[in-house]
Amino acid sequence: MNMKPLYPLSLWLLATTALADTGMPLRDPFVRPQTESPARATTTQAEPAPSFTLRALLVAGDTSLANIDGTILALGDEFDGYRLISVTQEETLFEKGSNRYRISLKERTSR
């Protein structure tokens, strides 16, 4: 009996046995993974978006300012627990915990 055809087969068997011992769970490659675990979705509630109003912006690099409900904030300042981390010409970016919130400057209508 010729042993050459059995050599690749025995290597394949050794490799699959070694992979099976890694403890990695097998999954169906044609099933899409869940984006969020159901347990986390039911127990974690999202932080509500801030309810304050952005009135004005001054964009000047690291010294940019934002007027929030009449209070002037510089980068890094906190307002109602939200920290100002970015100011652009049209919006601000606030951070609270691991969440970030964009507050846009409302368009003004003529009276």
Secondary structure by P-SEA (a helix, b strand, c coil): cccccaaaaaaaaaaaaaaaaccccccccccccccccaaaaacccccccccccccccccccccbbbbcccccccccccccccccccccccbbbbbcccbbbbbbbcccccc
